[in-house]
């Protein structure tokens, strides 16, 4: 049997819980109850893969962690048709994604946002593929969730374990690892029709090949997807201009000569291209009027090596990786071309970024179930970012003419040592203390050329050293209930602004580091023989010197510190398992933000709220399953997500965007390893504005909106071997 199967069989009728404390070590503990335990036959089977997460660099059940952690297992991802971070966001409390378009979105956690735009400021959500960070300051790479084991989200700053870039939390994709014993394969294909738009289709497959039984195995996954466009451009006389192509593959090799050590080598690549942007203007419906196409590309490749070795008292994990992330956009910049040239008919602004990261994370964790648990780690990374931008004058029947350009390069080095120790004492109490000592250095060079102004060069170095602490106290009760209190901190380094036809003032040339302190009280409980589970947390965040990416009147981006913010919030996840195969998962978040200490170099007044982060959001997934005879299974699933009203920027003079709801319905019929699913996206054909931004070269402030995809009907076929 697999470990999952063995534990399920062993604990099928026992009032016990199980947890993996280290590779090859499982702790089984009796549940102490004040009253005799009811019969457990009606409880769901014990499963390891759906109960355990590694977001805190240990293998633990989410119900044992003093962190707000949510995991979506593979089965739920397939049942709900969640193909990427945007589609999975509604199933996770406090998780939002801006809707600028595939490969352009930002992930937001807990209503904490530094702005809707992506620029020089580092991301506030650390995105990981297994043990390697894949994002620095770019839009989310939008990896398709193919052959993954689960998606994990740890909310709240994780600076002690993950360092800079995890200021509001960690989003982690955990892939399925090669199976050393059994050959397997699966293929899925889908097609869909969108009202008034082009057809969409996708195909994905994986195969697992044991090379040397119990020693080595290879796993290969691949996919190809086309999302049909649904916007028509009246100026360009083009239909369905916003088509998106996404294709990629992943190869993993696992070698495990013994139970004590293993080596996993992984290579991943994805290409994503959107033919045009997804915004339009109010009153135009699903039509738009843009002078030139505005394509976007987001490509990522990475190679990783993970080595694990276990002793009787500890386990050492070495995660090494190389990440190459290339992305770029083209915008219609005609509205501001008079600032740069006098002879162009139309103009385009091109921004391209190439990020290369070398990462090494070495962590040693204690093994066993003693009163003291600990981990210690060392992290190092070297990141090189080349981000040239160009303002291009366009005249009929001639090549584009460069009238402004900023050839910018950043070299970022990060070194850190981190650790955590936990002490079990009394009756179910655990006190944990941890922290991270870090040293971040950035070297910046910028060469600016302009048709109207003299060229100039900038060379600067910034350095940020510090310590990010973490303290938690938790209590487990005999009933299985769990309460915790935690104080944690996140941080980002400062940096240098460059570019623009004219240099910025000295005060705006530099942006300072920012920090976020989080205080949190949480409760995790299960009631009615685990039929009802509730995870809830109250949090207070104090964010100092908020870094934010903004645009000058000319449309050129820059980064500044907006001021400070204080956020008080409540997030809750409820799971219910009813009779007859009916289940429900509901999540919600409420928060209130007050801004203060405004930076006068940025603005004179800040709105009381964070841009792109509504004060209320929530989601629900309701599922019903039933066997039809001995071989057939039917499943009905309904999903809904609500995102409340918000503002796009810190500017209090701009209007709020309205809230919107997203819905999806699906019905699946399966028999053994074969299945067919019919689904409807946006079945009510809502047209709510999901994101009020599209093009920064908008000096007149013409309102821009991003409508939802019209009603889309599709079918998915799956087969496994």
C-alpha positions as CSV (number, residue, x, y, z in Angstrom):
1,X,0.0,0.0,0.0
2,X,0.9,3.6,-0.3
3,X,1.3,5.5,3.0
4,X,-2.0,7.1,2.4
5,X,-3.8,3.8,1.9
6,X,-2.1,2.2,4.9
7,X,-3.1,5.0,7.3
8,X,-6.6,5.0,5.9
9,X,-6.9,1.2,6.6
10,X,-5.2,1.4,10.0
11,X,-7.4,4.2,11.3
12,X,-10.6,3.4,9.6
13,X,-12.5,2.8,12.9
14,X,-10.1,4.2,15.5
15,X,-10.6,7.5,17.3
16,X,-7.1,8.6,16.4
17,X,-5.3,11.2,14.3
18,X,-2.1,10.8,12.4
19,X,0.6,13.2,11.2
20,X,3.9,12.8,9.5
21,X,6.6,14.2,11.7
22,X,9.5,13.4,9.3
23,X,10.1,11.2,6.2
24,X,9.5,7.7,7.3
25,X,8.0,8.7,10.7
26,X,4.3,8.9,11.5
27,X,2.9,9.8,14.8
28,X,-0.5,8.3,15.7
29,X,-2.3,9.9,18.7
30,X,-5.5,8.9,20.4
31,X,-8.2,11.6,20.6
32,X,-9.2,12.2,24.2
33,X,-12.9,12.9,24.5
34,X,-15.0,13.8,27.5
35,X,-17.7,11.5,26.2
36,X,-17.5,8.2,24.3
37,X,-16.5,8.8,20.7
38,X,-19.4,8.3,18.3
39,X,-19.0,5.7,15.6
40,X,-16.6,6.9,12.9
41,X,-17.9,4.9,9.9
42,X,-19.7,8.0,8.6
43,X,-16.5,10.1,8.7
44,X,-14.6,10.6,5.5
45,X,-11.5,8.4,5.0
46,X,-8.2,9.5,6.4
47,X,-6.0,10.9,3.7
48,X,-2.5,12.1,4.0
49,X,-2.2,14.3,0.9
50,X,-5.3,16.4,1.7
51,X,-4.4,16.9,5.3
52,X,-0.7,17.8,5.2
53,X,0.9,21.0,3.9
54,X,4.5,22.2,3.8
55,X,4.0,25.9,3.6
56,X,5.9,26.4,6.9
57,X,8.9,24.2,5.7
58,X,7.5,21.3,7.8
59,X,5.1,18.5,7.0
60,X,2.1,19.4,9.1
61,X,-1.7,19.4,9.2
62,X,-3.1,22.9,8.7
63,X,-5.0,22.4,11.9
64,X,-1.8,22.2,13.9
65,X,-0.2,25.4,12.6
66,X,-0.3,28.8,14.2
67,X,-0.7,30.2,10.6
68,X,-3.8,30.9,8.5
69,X,-3.1,28.1,5.9
70,X,-5.5,26.8,3.2
71,X,-4.8,24.0,0.8
72,X,-6.8,23.0,-2.3
73,X,-6.1,19.4,-3.2
74,X,-5.9,18.1,-6.7
75,X,-9.3,16.4,-6.6
76,X,-11.0,19.7,-5.8
77,X,-9.0,21.6,-8.5
78,X,-10.2,19.2,-11.1
79,X,-13.8,19.1,-9.8
80,X,-14.0,22.9,-10.0
81,X,-12.1,23.3,-13.2
82,X,-9.6,25.7,-11.6
83,X,-6.8,25.9,-14.1
84,X,-4.7,28.8,-12.7
85,X,-4.3,31.1,-9.7
86,X,-7.1,33.4,-10.9
87,X,-9.6,30.6,-11.1
88,X,-8.6,29.1,-7.7
89,X,-8.6,32.4,-5.9
90,X,-12.3,32.3,-5.0
91,X,-11.8,29.0,-3.1
92,X,-9.3,30.6,-0.7
93,X,-10.2,33.1,2.0
94,X,-8.7,36.5,1.5
95,X,-7.1,35.7,-1.9
96,X,-7.8,38.0,-4.8
97,X,-6.3,38.5,-8.3
98,X,-6.5,41.6,-10.3
99,X,-8.1,41.0,-13.7
100,X,-5.8,43.0,-16.1
101,X,-5.5,39.8,-18.1
102,X,-3.7,36.5,-18.3
103,X,0.0,36.9,-17.4
104,X,-0.6,40.5,-16.2
105,X,-2.4,39.9,-12.9
106,X,-1.2,40.5,-9.3
107,X,-2.1,38.3,-6.4
108,X,-3.4,39.9,-3.3
109,X,-3.9,38.4,0.2
110,X,-5.9,39.6,3.2
111,X,-6.9,42.8,1.5
112,X,-3.3,44.0,1.6
113,X,-2.3,45.8,-1.6
114,X,0.4,48.2,-2.7
115,X,-1.5,49.1,-5.8
116,X,-2.9,47.6,-8.9
117,X,0.2,48.1,-11.1
118,X,3.4,46.1,-11.4
119,X,6.7,48.0,-11.5
120,X,9.9,48.2,-9.5
121,X,8.4,47.3,-6.1
122,X,8.9,43.7,-5.2
123,X,5.7,41.6,-5.1
124,X,4.0,41.4,-1.7
125,X,3.0,37.7,-2.3
126,X,5.8,35.2,-2.7
127,X,4.9,32.7,-5.4
128,X,6.6,29.3,-5.2
129,X,6.7,26.3,-7.4
130,X,7.6,23.5,-4.9
131,X,10.6,24.9,-3.0
132,X,11.7,27.6,-5.4
133,X,10.5,31.2,-5.7
134,X,9.5,32.0,-9.3
135,X,8.6,35.7,-9.0
136,X,10.5,38.9,-8.1
137,X,8.6,42.0,-9.1
138,X,6.7,40.7,-12.1
139,X,3.1,39.9,-12.8
140,X,2.0,36.5,-11.7
141,X,3.4,34.0,-14.4
142,X,-0.1,32.4,-14.5
143,X,1.3,28.8,-14.5
144,X,-1.4,26.4,-15.5
145,X,-2.3,23.9,-12.7
146,X,-1.5,20.7,-14.5
147,X,-0.6,17.5,-12.6
148,X,-0.3,19.3,-9.3
149,X,-0.8,17.8,-5.9
150,X,-2.3,20.9,-4.2
151,X,-2.1,24.6,-4.0
152,X,-1.2,26.1,-0.6
153,X,-1.7,29.6,0.7
154,X,-0.2,30.9,4.0
155,X,-1.7,34.3,4.8
156,X,0.0,37.0,6.7
157,X,3.7,38.0,6.6
158,X,6.1,35.1,6.4
159,X,9.3,37.1,6.5
160,X,10.9,34.9,9.1
161,X,10.9,31.8,6.8
162,X,10.6,33.2,3.3
163,X,12.2,36.7,3.5
164,X,11.5,39.7,1.3
165,X,8.6,39.4,-1.0
166,X,6.3,37.5,1.4
167,X,5.0,40.6,3.1
168,X,1.3,39.5,2.9
169,X,1.9,35.8,2.5
170,X,3.0,32.8,0.3
171,X,1.2,31.2,-2.6
172,X,2.7,27.8,-3.3
173,X,2.1,25.3,-6.1
174,X,3.0,21.7,-5.1
175,X,3.5,19.4,-8.0
176,X,2.9,15.7,-8.1
177,X,6.2,13.8,-7.7
178,X,7.2,10.8,-9.7
179,X,5.9,7.4,-8.4
180,X,8.7,4.9,-8.0
181,X,6.5,1.9,-8.3
182,X,3.5,2.2,-10.7
183,X,3.1,3.3,-14.3
184,X,0.3,5.8,-14.9
185,X,-1.0,8.3,-17.3
186,X,-3.9,10.7,-17.7
187,X,-5.2,13.0,-20.4
188,X,-7.8,15.8,-20.4
189,X,-9.3,17.8,-23.2
190,X,-11.8,20.6,-23.3
191,X,-13.6,22.9,-25.7
192,X,-15.8,25.9,-25.0
193,X,-17.9,28.5,-26.9
194,X,-18.3,32.1,-25.6
195,X,-21.3,34.3,-26.5
196,X,-20.2,36.7,-29.2
197,X,-16.6,35.5,-29.0
198,X,-14.2,32.9,-30.4
199,X,-14.0,29.3,-29.3
200,X,-11.6,28.1,-26.6
201,X,-9.9,24.8,-26.3
202,X,-7.3,23.1,-24.1
203,X,-5.5,19.8,-23.8
204,X,-3.2,18.4,-21.1
205,X,-1.7,15.1,-20.2
206,X,0.9,13.5,-17.9
207,X,2.7,10.1,-17.8
208,X,4.6,8.5,-14.9
209,X,7.3,6.0,-15.9
210,X,9.2,4.0,-13.2
211,X,12.7,3.6,-14.5
212,X,14.1,1.4,-11.8
213,X,11.4,0.1,-9.4
214,X,11.6,1.7,-6.0
215,X,14.7,3.7,-7.0
216,X,14.1,6.0,-10.0
217,X,11.1,7.3,-11.9
218,X,10.3,10.0,-14.5
219,X,7.2,12.1,-14.7
220,X,6.3,14.3,-17.7
221,X,3.4,16.7,-18.1
222,X,2.4,19.0,-20.9
223,X,-0.4,21.2,-22.0
224,X,-1.7,23.6,-24.8
225,X,-4.5,26.1,-24.3
226,X,-6.2,28.8,-26.4
227,X,-8.6,31.2,-24.7
228,X,-10.8,32.7,-27.4
229,X,-11.1,36.5,-27.5
230,X,-14.4,38.3,-27.0
231,X,-13.6,42.0,-27.5
232,X,-13.9,43.7,-31.0
233,X,-11.8,46.7,-31.8
234,X,-13.7,49.2,-34.0
235,X,-10.7,51.4,-34.9
236,X,-8.6,48.4,-36.0
237,X,-11.6,46.6,-37.6
238,X,-10.5,43.4,-35.8
239,X,-12.7,40.9,-34.0
240,X,-12.0,38.9,-30.8
241,X,-8.7,40.7,-30.4
242,X,-7.9,39.5,-26.9
243,X,-7.1,35.9,-27.6
244,X,-4.6,34.2,-25.3
245,X,-2.3,31.3,-26.0
246,X,-0.7,29.3,-23.1
247,X,1.4,26.2,-23.5
248,X,4.0,24.5,-21.4
249,X,5.6,21.3,-20.1
250,X,7.2,19.9,-16.9
251,X,9.7,17.0,-16.5
252,X,10.6,15.6,-13.1
253,X,13.2,12.9,-12.3
254,X,13.2,11.3,-8.8
255,X,16.0,9.1,-7.6
256,X,15.7,7.6,-4.2
257,X,18.4,4.9,-3.5
258,X,17.1,4.5,0.1
259,X,14.5,5.7,2.4
260,X,17.0,8.1,3.9
261,X,17.7,10.3,0.9
262,X,16.4,11.4,-2.5
263,X,17.2,13.7,-5.4
264,X,14.5,15.4,-7.5
265,X,15.4,17.2,-10.7
266,X,12.7,19.3,-12.4
267,X,12.5,21.4,-15.5
268,X,9.6,23.7,-16.3
269,X,8.7,25.9,-19.2
270,X,5.6,28.0,-20.1
271,X,4.9,30.4,-22.9
272,X,1.9,32.8,-22.6
273,X,0.9,35.4,-25.2
274,X,-2.2,37.6,-25.2
275,X,-2.8,39.3,-28.6
276,X,-4.3,42.4,-27.0
277,X,-5.4,43.9,-23.7
278,X,-8.7,43.2,-22.1
279,X,-10.0,46.7,-21.3
280,X,-12.6,48.9,-22.9
281,X,-14.6,52.0,-22.1
282,X,-18.0,52.4,-20.4
283,X,-20.9,52.4,-22.9
284,X,-19.0,50.4,-25.6
285,X,-20.1,47.0,-24.3
286,X,-17.7,44.4,-25.6
287,X,-16.2,46.7,-28.2
288,X,-13.2,49.0,-27.8
289,X,-11.4,51.8,-29.7
290,X,-7.6,51.5,-29.5
291,X,-5.4,52.8,-32.3
292,X,-2.9,49.9,-32.2
293,X,-2.7,46.3,-30.9
294,X,-1.4,46.0,-27.3
295,X,0.0,42.5,-27.0
296,X,1.5,41.0,-23.9
297,X,4.0,38.1,-23.4
298,X,4.9,36.3,-20.2
299,X,7.4,33.4,-20.5
300,X,9.0,31.5,-17.7
301,X,11.5,28.7,-17.5
302,X,13.1,27.1,-14.5
303,X,15.4,24.2,-13.6
304,X,15.5,22.9,-10.0
305,X,17.3,20.3,-7.9
306,X,16.1,19.2,-4.5
307,X,18.1,16.9,-2.3
308,X,16.8,15.5,0.9
309,X,18.8,13.4,3.5
310,X,17.4,12.1,6.8
311,X,19.2,11.1,9.9
312,X,17.6,9.7,13.0
313,X,17.4,13.1,14.5
314,X,17.1,15.6,11.6
315,X,16.4,16.0,7.9
316,X,18.4,18.2,5.6
317,X,16.8,19.7,2.5
318,X,18.8,21.6,-0.2
319,X,16.7,23.4,-2.9
320,X,18.6,24.9,-5.8
321,X,17.1,26.6,-8.8
322,X,17.6,28.8,-11.8
323,X,14.6,30.9,-13.0
324,X,14.4,32.9,-16.2
325,X,11.3,35.0,-16.4
326,X,10.7,37.2,-19.5
327,X,7.6,39.4,-20.0
328,X,6.7,42.5,-21.9
329,X,3.8,44.7,-23.0
330,X,3.1,47.2,-25.7
331,X,0.7,50.1,-25.1
332,X,-0.9,52.8,-27.3
333,X,1.0,55.9,-26.1
334,X,-0.4,58.3,-28.8
335,X,-2.1,60.4,-26.1
336,X,1.2,61.6,-24.7
337,X,3.4,61.6,-27.7
338,X,3.7,65.4,-27.9
339,X,6.0,65.2,-24.8
340,X,8.5,63.2,-26.8
341,X,8.2,63.9,-30.5
342,X,6.4,66.2,-32.9
343,X,6.2,64.1,-36.1
344,X,4.5,60.8,-35.1
345,X,1.1,59.8,-36.3
346,X,0.8,57.2,-33.6
347,X,3.1,56.1,-30.8
348,X,3.7,53.0,-28.8
349,X,5.4,52.4,-25.4
350,X,7.3,49.1,-25.1
351,X,8.3,47.6,-21.8
352,X,10.3,44.4,-21.7
353,X,11.8,42.6,-18.7
354,X,14.2,39.7,-18.4
355,X,14.7,38.4,-14.9
356,X,17.3,35.6,-14.1
357,X,17.4,34.2,-10.5
358,X,19.9,31.8,-9.0
359,X,18.5,30.5,-5.7
360,X,19.9,28.3,-2.9
361,X,17.9,27.4,0.2
362,X,19.4,25.0,2.7
363,X,17.3,24.0,5.7
364,X,17.8,21.5,8.5
365,X,14.8,20.4,10.5
366,X,14.5,18.3,13.6
367,X,12.8,14.8,13.5
368,X,10.7,13.0,16.0
369,X,7.9,14.1,18.3
370,X,9.8,15.4,21.3
371,X,9.0,18.5,23.4
372,X,11.5,20.6,21.4
373,X,11.3,21.0,17.6
374,X,13.5,23.3,15.6
375,X,14.7,24.3,12.1
376,X,17.6,26.4,10.9
377,X,18.2,27.5,7.3
378,X,20.5,29.5,5.1
379,X,19.3,31.3,1.9
380,X,21.1,33.0,-0.9
381,X,20.0,34.4,-4.3
382,X,21.4,36.4,-7.1
383,X,18.9,38.2,-9.3
384,X,19.7,40.1,-12.5
385,X,16.9,42.2,-14.0
386,X,17.2,43.8,-17.4
387,X,14.2,46.1,-18.1
388,X,14.6,48.3,-21.1
389,X,11.7,50.6,-22.0
390,X,11.1,52.5,-25.3
391,X,8.8,55.2,-26.6
392,X,8.4,54.5,-30.3
393,X,7.1,57.0,-32.9
394,X,5.1,55.4,-35.7
395,X,4.7,56.8,-39.2
396,X,3.0,55.1,-42.1
397,X,5.1,52.7,-44.1
398,X,8.2,53.2,-42.0
399,X,10.0,51.3,-39.1
400,X,9.3,52.4,-35.6
401,X,11.5,55.3,-34.5
402,X,13.0,55.4,-31.0
403,X,12.4,58.9,-29.4
404,X,12.9,57.9,-25.8
405,X,14.5,54.9,-24.1
406,X,15.7,53.8,-20.7
407,X,18.1,50.8,-20.7
408,X,18.0,49.8,-17.0
409,X,19.7,46.9,-15.3
410,X,19.5,45.8,-11.6
411,X,21.7,43.3,-9.8
412,X,20.2,42.1,-6.6
413,X,21.9,39.9,-4.0
414,X,20.2,38.4,-1.0
415,X,21.7,36.5,1.9
416,X,19.9,35.3,5.0
417,X,20.0,33.0,7.9
418,X,16.8,32.0,9.6
419,X,15.5,29.6,12.2
420,X,12.6,28.6,14.4
421,X,12.3,26.7,17.7
422,X,9.1,25.3,19.2
423,X,8.6,24.1,22.8
424,X,5.7,21.8,23.8
425,X,4.7,22.3,27.4
426,X,1.8,21.7,29.7
427,X,-1.4,20.2,28.3
428,X,-1.3,20.9,24.5
429,X,0.6,24.2,24.6
430,X,3.3,25.2,22.1
431,X,5.5,28.3,22.2
432,X,7.5,29.1,19.0
433,X,10.1,31.7,18.4
434,X,11.8,32.4,15.1
435,X,13.4,35.0,12.9
436,X,15.4,35.9,9.9
437,X,18.6,37.9,9.7
438,X,19.0,39.3,6.2
439,X,21.3,41.4,4.0
440,X,20.0,42.7,0.7
441,X,22.0,44.7,-1.8
442,X,20.9,46.2,-5.1
443,X,23.1,47.7,-7.8
444,X,21.3,49.8,-10.4
445,X,22.4,51.3,-13.7
446,X,20.2,53.3,-16.1
447,X,21.1,54.9,-19.5
448,X,18.4,57.2,-20.8
449,X,18.3,58.6,-24.3
450,X,15.7,61.1,-25.7
451,X,15.1,62.9,-28.9
452,X,14.5,66.2,-27.1
453,X,16.8,66.1,-24.1
454,X,20.4,65.3,-23.4
455,X,21.3,61.6,-22.5
456,X,22.1,60.8,-18.9
457,X,23.4,57.8,-16.9
458,X,22.6,56.8,-13.3
459,X,24.5,54.4,-11.2
460,X,23.5,53.7,-7.6
461,X,23.7,51.1,-4.9
462,X,21.2,50.5,-2.1
463,X,21.5,48.1,0.9
464,X,19.0,46.9,3.4
465,X,20.0,44.9,6.5
466,X,17.7,43.8,9.3
467,X,15.9,41.1,11.2
468,X,12.3,39.8,10.8
469,X,11.0,38.2,14.0
470,X,8.1,35.8,14.6
471,X,6.5,34.7,17.9
472,X,3.5,32.4,18.3
473,X,1.6,30.6,21.1
474,X,-0.9,27.9,20.5
475,X,-3.1,25.6,22.5
476,X,-4.6,22.3,21.3
477,X,-7.6,20.9,23.2
478,X,-8.6,17.3,23.8
479,X,-11.6,17.9,21.6
480,X,-9.3,18.7,18.7
481,X,-10.0,22.4,18.8
482,X,-7.1,24.7,18.3
483,X,-6.4,28.4,19.2
484,X,-3.3,30.5,18.5
485,X,-1.8,33.9,18.7
486,X,1.0,35.1,16.4
487,X,3.1,38.1,15.8
488,X,5.0,38.2,12.5
489,X,6.7,40.7,10.2
490,X,7.4,41.1,6.5
491,X,9.7,43.5,4.7
492,X,10.9,44.8,1.3
493,X,14.1,46.5,0.3
494,X,14.1,50.0,-1.1
495,X,15.4,51.0,-4.5
496,X,16.1,53.6,-7.2
497,X,13.8,55.2,-9.8
498,X,15.1,56.0,-13.2
499,X,13.8,57.0,-16.6
500,X,11.6,59.8,-17.8
501,X,12.6,62.4,-20.3
502,X,13.6,64.6,-17.4
503,X,15.1,63.2,-14.1
504,X,13.0,63.0,-11.0
505,X,13.6,65.3,-8.0
506,X,16.1,63.9,-5.5
507,X,13.3,63.1,-3.1
508,X,11.5,61.0,-5.7
509,X,14.6,59.3,-7.1
510,X,14.8,57.0,-4.1
511,X,12.1,54.9,-2.5
512,X,12.6,53.6,1.1
513,X,12.1,50.0,2.5
514,X,8.7,49.2,3.9
515,X,7.7,46.8,6.7
516,X,4.5,45.2,7.8
517,X,3.8,44.0,11.4
518,X,1.0,41.5,11.8
519,X,-0.8,40.6,15.0
520,X,-3.3,37.7,14.8
521,X,-5.6,35.6,16.9
522,X,-7.0,32.4,15.3
523,X,-9.4,29.5,16.0
524,X,-9.6,26.1,14.2
525,X,-12.4,23.8,15.3
526,X,-14.4,20.8,14.1
527,X,-17.9,20.1,15.3
528,X,-20.5,17.4,14.9
529,X,-18.1,14.6,14.4
530,X,-16.1,16.7,11.9
531,X,-19.1,17.4,9.8
532,X,-18.6,21.1,10.3
533,X,-15.1,22.8,10.3
534,X,-14.4,26.4,11.0
535,X,-11.1,28.2,10.6
536,X,-11.2,31.9,11.6
537,X,-8.7,34.6,12.3
538,X,-8.8,38.2,13.5
539,X,-5.7,40.2,12.3
540,X,-4.3,43.7,12.7
541,X,-1.6,44.9,10.3
542,X,0.6,48.0,10.7
543,X,2.2,48.8,7.3
544,X,4.9,51.4,7.4
545,X,6.3,53.3,4.3
546,X,4.1,51.5,1.8
547,X,5.9,51.1,-1.5
548,X,3.6,51.6,-4.5
549,X,4.1,51.6,-8.3
550,X,2.5,54.6,-9.9
551,X,2.6,56.5,-13.2
552,X,3.8,60.1,-14.0
553,X,1.5,62.2,-16.2
554,X,3.6,61.2,-19.1
555,X,2.7,57.5,-18.5
556,X,6.2,56.5,-17.4
557,X,6.1,54.4,-14.2
558,X,8.0,55.1,-11.0
559,X,7.9,53.8,-7.4
560,X,7.4,55.8,-4.3
561,X,6.3,55.5,-0.6
562,X,2.7,56.4,-0.2
563,X,2.5,56.6,3.6
564,X,1.4,54.2,6.4
565,X,-1.7,52.1,6.8
566,X,-3.5,50.2,9.7
567,X,-5.8,47.3,8.8
568,X,-8.1,45.4,11.0
569,X,-9.7,42.3,9.5
570,X,-11.6,39.1,10.0
571,X,-11.3,36.1,7.7
572,X,-13.3,32.8,8.0
573,X,-13.4,29.5,6.2
574,X,-16.3,27.1,6.9
575,X,-16.5,23.5,5.6
576,X,-19.7,21.5,5.9
577,X,-20.3,17.8,5.0
578,X,-24.0,17.1,4.9
579,X,-26.0,14.0,4.2
580,X,-26.3,12.3,0.8
581,X,-22.9,13.5,-0.6
582,X,-23.7,17.2,-0.1
583,X,-20.7,19.4,0.8
584,X,-20.1,23.2,1.1
585,X,-17.1,25.4,1.5
586,X,-17.6,29.0,2.3
587,X,-15.0,31.7,2.9
588,X,-15.2,35.4,3.6
589,X,-13.1,38.4,4.6
590,X,-14.0,41.7,6.1
591,X,-11.4,44.5,6.7
592,X,-11.1,48.1,7.4
593,X,-8.1,50.2,6.6
594,X,-7.0,53.6,7.9
595,X,-4.2,55.5,6.2
596,X,-1.9,58.0,7.9
597,X,1.4,59.8,7.7
598,X,1.0,60.6,4.0
599,X,4.2,61.2,2.0
600,X,3.9,64.8,0.7
601,X,6.2,64.0,-2.2
602,X,3.5,61.6,-3.4
603,X,0.2,63.3,-2.7
604,X,-1.4,65.5,-0.1
605,X,-4.2,63.1,0.8
606,X,-4.6,59.3,0.8
607,X,-7.9,57.5,0.5
608,X,-8.8,55.4,3.6
609,X,-8.2,52.1,2.0
610,X,-5.7,50.2,-0.1
611,X,-5.9,50.3,-3.9
612,X,-7.4,47.3,-5.5
613,X,-8.3,45.7,-2.2
614,X,-12.0,45.8,-1.3
615,X,-13.1,45.8,2.3
616,X,-15.2,42.7,1.7
617,X,-14.8,39.6,-0.5
618,X,-15.9,36.0,-0.3
619,X,-16.5,32.8,-2.1
620,X,-18.4,29.5,-1.9
621,X,-18.2,26.1,-3.5
622,X,-21.2,23.7,-3.1
623,X,-20.9,20.1,-4.3
624,X,-23.2,17.1,-4.5
625,X,-22.0,13.6,-5.3
626,X,-23.9,10.4,-5.7
627,X,-23.2,6.9,-7.0
628,X,-25.4,5.7,-9.9
629,X,-25.3,1.9,-9.6
630,X,-22.0,0.3,-8.9
631,X,-19.8,1.9,-11.5
632,X,-21.1,5.4,-12.2
633,X,-20.7,8.6,-10.2
634,X,-22.4,12.0,-10.8
635,X,-21.1,15.3,-9.3
636,X,-22.7,18.7,-9.4
637,X,-20.7,21.8,-8.4
638,X,-21.7,25.4,-8.1
639,X,-19.1,28.2,-7.5
640,X,-19.6,31.9,-6.7
641,X,-17.1,34.7,-5.8
642,X,-17.9,38.2,-4.7
643,X,-15.4,41.1,-4.8
644,X,-16.6,44.3,-3.2
645,X,-16.2,47.9,-4.4
646,X,-12.7,49.4,-4.3
647,X,-10.5,52.2,-5.7
648,X,-7.8,51.6,-8.1
649,X,-5.3,54.1,-6.6
650,X,-4.5,56.0,-3.4
651,X,-6.1,59.1,-5.0
652,X,-9.3,59.9,-3.0
653,X,-10.6,62.1,-5.9
654,X,-11.1,59.1,-8.3
655,X,-14.4,57.2,-8.2
656,X,-14.8,53.7,-6.7
657,X,-15.3,50.7,-8.9
658,X,-18.4,48.7,-8.3
659,X,-18.4,45.3,-6.8
660,X,-19.0,42.2,-8.9
661,X,-19.7,38.5,-8.7
662,X,-18.3,35.6,-10.7
663,X,-20.2,32.3,-11.0
664,X,-19.6,28.9,-12.5
665,X,-21.7,25.7,-12.7
666,X,-20.6,22.2,-13.7
667,X,-21.9,18.7,-13.9
668,X,-19.6,15.6,-14.1
669,X,-20.3,12.0,-14.9
670,X,-17.6,9.5,-14.4
671,X,-17.1,5.7,-14.5
672,X,-13.8,4.4,-13.3
673,X,-11.0,6.3,-15.0
674,X,-13.3,8.0,-17.6
675,X,-15.1,11.2,-17.1
676,X,-17.1,13.9,-18.9
677,X,-17.8,17.4,-17.4
678,X,-20.1,20.1,-18.7
679,X,-19.6,23.6,-17.4
680,X,-21.0,27.1,-17.7
681,X,-18.9,30.2,-16.8
682,X,-20.8,33.3,-16.0
683,X,-24.1,31.6,-16.6
684,X,-26.0,34.8,-15.8
685,X,-24.0,36.7,-18.5
686,X,-23.0,39.4,-16.0
687,X,-21.0,42.4,-17.4
688,X,-19.6,43.7,-14.1
689,X,-16.3,45.7,-14.2
690,X,-13.6,43.4,-12.8
691,X,-10.7,45.8,-13.1
692,X,-10.8,49.6,-13.9
693,X,-7.4,49.9,-15.6
694,X,-5.9,49.1,-18.9
695,X,-3.5,51.7,-20.3
696,X,-1.3,54.2,-18.3
697,X,-1.0,56.6,-21.2
698,X,-4.3,58.3,-20.4
699,X,-3.7,61.9,-19.5
700,X,-7.4,62.9,-19.8
701,X,-8.3,60.3,-17.2
702,X,-10.8,58.5,-19.5
703,X,-12.4,55.7,-17.5
704,X,-11.3,52.2,-18.5
705,X,-13.1,49.0,-17.5
706,X,-12.4,45.2,-17.9
707,X,-15.7,43.3,-18.5
708,X,-16.2,39.7,-17.5
709,X,-16.0,37.1,-20.1
710,X,-19.6,36.6,-21.5
711,X,-21.4,33.3,-20.8
712,X,-19.3,30.4,-21.8
713,X,-20.4,26.8,-22.2
714,X,-17.8,24.0,-22.4
715,X,-17.2,20.3,-22.0
716,X,-14.1,18.5,-20.6
717,X,-13.3,14.8,-21.3
718,X,-10.8,12.9,-19.1
719,X,-9.2,9.4,-19.2
720,X,-6.7,7.8,-16.9
721,X,-4.6,4.7,-17.1
